[in-house]
Amino acid sequence: METRRLEVLLELARHGSMRHVADLLGTTTSTVSQQLAALARETGTVLLEPDGRGVRLTPAGLRLAGHAEAILAAVRAAASELDADAEPVGTVRVAGFVTAVRTVLMPIMADLALSHPRVKVEVREHEPDEAFALLAAGSVDLALTYDYSLAPDDRGAAFDSVRLWSTPWGLGVPDRGAPAPDLTAPEVFAAYREHDWIGNSRNRADEDVLRLISSMADFEPRIRHQADSLELVEDLILAGMGIGLLPADSRPREGVVLIPLTRPAVRLRAYARTHRGNRNWPPLAAVLRHIERRRPAAAEGKARTS
């Protein structure tokens, strides 16, 4: 049903006169009559009956007018929420990996509370696969995700994206004689072809990078372990159980050596993802503005610390 026709019906229920409704809405009685006739055809219901020289609403017309009041109020509320200039009010649901939540989202919360006290944020810790699924399903409004330069995530093309930061990654190995410096990434991998390798239990991107560089060195890595926690990755390396990717800007524990990966380089890239067009929703727009203001500080280089 067209909201304009419902508005005409509601005003007739309130004022009882087509002339009054026409004057109120700045139109003619003929237009009012046509709108009501079209609404009757649309609903398949008789909405008007004669009343002396005028008309009145039938019982069905009165019931529809009651619904029209609620419908029009909901439409106005929705329009207000989508108005980019409106005062932000609402809850922004965020799914993201630990580092992005800690370094990008949490630091803005105090400023957000001061600038937009009626905006609330719900946080869910998720790796990119999970965050993308929640965003696609409409279960969250903002997804903080990452991919690697050697394993770009094409799912991001379906959403609006803001680049948060990019940081290099290296190969974490036991401190027992690292290979000579200035090797290419495939040459580094080739030096460890007989080792077991560590992937990520909640995101395939790490494993895709391992397999790609290994293929350049003409071998298939034995990905024996999967760990989401980088601390656990270091534990496995220290125990001599495997080797895996670690952020190059981190300081691994004693006993773990971080070998730079170049030619090709491996870089983690972090993003804020939203549904196309939804970033103008005032509460989400407020959160994104604060995130973008903080982005230069975050872009100095942050690792995935989940």
N, C-alpha and C positions, 0 to 999 in steps of 0.2 A: 504494500500500500504506500502511496506517495504521502509523505509527511504533510505536504501542503494541504491535501484534501482532509487529512485528519485534523489539521489546525482549523479549517473552516467548520468542520463538524463540531469540534469542541467549543468554538466561539458561539455557534448557533445554540448549543446546549446551555451555554452561560447566559446568553442575551435574548434568545427567543425570536429574533427578528432578522430576516435576511438583509434588510436595509441597514440595520445597526452593524451587522457583521461586515457588509460591504464597506461602510464608512470606516470601521475599525481597521480593516485590512487594506484600505486604499484601493478598492476595486469596485466593480459594479454588481448589482443584484443578479444580472444575467450570468456573470462569471461565477458567482457564488452558487447559483442554481446548477450550472454546468459541472462544477467541481463535485457537488453533492450527488448529482446523477451519475457521474463517472465512478464515484466511490461505491454507490449502490450496485452498479454493474460489476465492479471489481469484487465485491463481497458476496454478490448474489443474494442480497437481502434488501427488503424494503426499509428505508431509513426515515422517510417522511410520510406524514399523512395530513390531509386538510384540517385546518383549524380556523373556521370562519373565513376571513379574507386572506389569512396567512397559512402557515404550515407549522407543524410541530414534529418533534422526533418521535418515532415509534418506540416501543419498549426495546426493540433490537438496536435502534439508533442510539438510545440512551446508554445501553450497555457498551456499545462500541465507543461512545464518547468517553466513558469511564476509562476504557483501555487506552484511548488516545491521549489522555492526560499523562498516564504513566509512560507511554511510548515517547511522547514528545520531550518529557523530562529526561529520559534516558538518552535521547539523541542530543539534547543540549549538553548533557554531562560529557558525552563522548566527544563532541566537538570541542568542548573546553579543554579536555585532556590532550587533544591532538593539536591544539593551538600553540604554536611555538612561542608565542608571546605571553601565554598564560602563566600564572604563578605555579611553579612545579609542586604537585601534590601526588603522592603515591609511593609504591614500593618497587624498587628495581631489584630484580632477581639476577644474581651473578653466579656463574659457574666458571671456575678457573683453576689453573695449576698454582702450586704453593707460592712460588717466587713472585708471580704477578700479583697475587692477592696481598702478599706481604709488602712488596716494594712499590706497587702502583696504587692498589685500592685502599689499603689500611691507612697510608699517610694522608689521604684526602678526607678521611671521615670527619675530622675535627672541623676543617674548613667548610665542608658540606653542611654540617650541622648548624654552623653559624649563618651561612648564606642562604640555605634552603632547609629550614628546620622541619618542614612537612614532607621531606623526601627521606624515605627509609631504604636501607639496603639489606638484602638477604644474601648470604655467602654460602656457596657449596664448593668444596674442594674436589676438582675433577681434572683428569688428564684430557688432552684435546679430543680424543675419540668420544669420550663420554660427554664433554661439554658441547661438541658439535651436535650430538644426538639430542641433547636437551634443548639447544637453541632451535634446531629444526622442528622439534615437536611443540615449540611454544612454551616449554616449561620454564625457560629462563629468558631474560631480556638481553643479557650481555654475556658473551663467552670470551674468556681470556685464554688464548691458545698459543701454541708455538709449532713451528716446523723447522726443518734444517734446509740450508741452501742446497744440499745434495739430495734432499727428499722433500721437495715442495708439496704442500698439501693443497690439492686443487679444489677441495671443498670450500676453501675460503672465497673462491670466486662467486659463490652464490650469496654472499653476504657483504654488507658494508664493512670495511676494515680500517683500523687505525694502527700503523706500525708503532710499537712501543719501544723496542730496542733490538739490537743484534749483537751477539757476542761470540767469539771463537771458542771452539771445543778442541780438545786433544785426546790422546789415548793414554789411559792410566794403566801402568804396568808395575810389576814388583821392582824394587830397587836392587836389581841384580845384574848390572851391566846393560844399560840402555844402548841402542844402536848408535852409530855415528851421527853427528848432527848434520843438518842440511839435506836430509833425505826427503824425497817426495812422500806423500801419504801412502801410495801403494807400496813403496819400498819399506816404509815403517811397518805396514801390515804384513808384508812378506816375511819380515824378520820374526814374526810371531805366528806364522801359519800353523805351527804344531800345537799352539796353546788352545785352551778352551776360552770361549768368549761369553760376555754378559750382555744381554739385551734388556729391554724395558718390559715389565710385566703388564703395563696398562697402555702402551702406545707403541705402534709398529715402526715409527719413524727412526728410532735408534737402530733397530735391526736392519731397516732398509739401507741406512748409511753404511753399516758394517758390511753388508753383502755387496753393496755397490763398489766400495773401495777394494774389498777382497777380490771381486771379479776383475778389477784392473790389475791386480797382482796374480791373477790366474789361479785362484784357489777358492774353495768354499769354506767359510768359517764354521767351526763347530760351536754353535750358540747353545751352550750347556745350561746356562743360568738366566733367569729373568728377575730383575729387581727394579722396583719403582724408586726406592730411596737411594740417593747417591751415597749416603753413609754406608748402606749395605753393599753397594758396589765396591767401595773402598775396603770394607771388611773382607769381601771375597777375594779382592786383589791381594791384600795382606796375607790371607790364608793360602795363597798360591793356587786358588781354585779357578782363576780366570782373569781376563783383562777386558776393559770396556771403556766407553767414552766418558769423559769427565770435562767439566767446564775449564777452559784455559785460564780464566781469571780467578780461579779458586786456589787455595793452598792445601793440597792434599796432606794427609797425615804422614808422619815419618815412616818410611818404608814403601811409599808409593811415589813413583816418578811420573810426571806428566809430560808426554812427548808432543810437541806441536805438530799439527797436521796442516800441510800446505801442498799446493799443486796436485790436487785441488784442496782448497781450504774447506773446513767444516764450520759453518756458523749456525747457531741457533737464532731464530727470528721469532719474536713475540708480537702478538696482535691482540687488539680488542675488536671482537666481531659482533655485529648486530644485524637484525633483519633489515633488508633494504627499505628505506623510507621511515623506519621506526625511530631513527636517531633524533627526529624532531619532536618525539613525545617529550614534553617538558621535564619530567623527572629523569629520564634517561639522558636527555640533552645536558642537564645540569651535571650529572655524574661524568659524562664524557668531557665536558669542558674542564672540569677539575683534573681529570686524567691527562688531558692534552697539555694543560699548563705544567704538570709535573713531568711530562714525558722527557724533556731534555736531561733531567737528573737521572731518571731511570735508564736512559739510553747510554749512559757511561759504561754499561756492561754488567749484566746480571745473569747469573747462571740459573738453570732449572734445579731447584734444591728440593724438589719433592722426593 
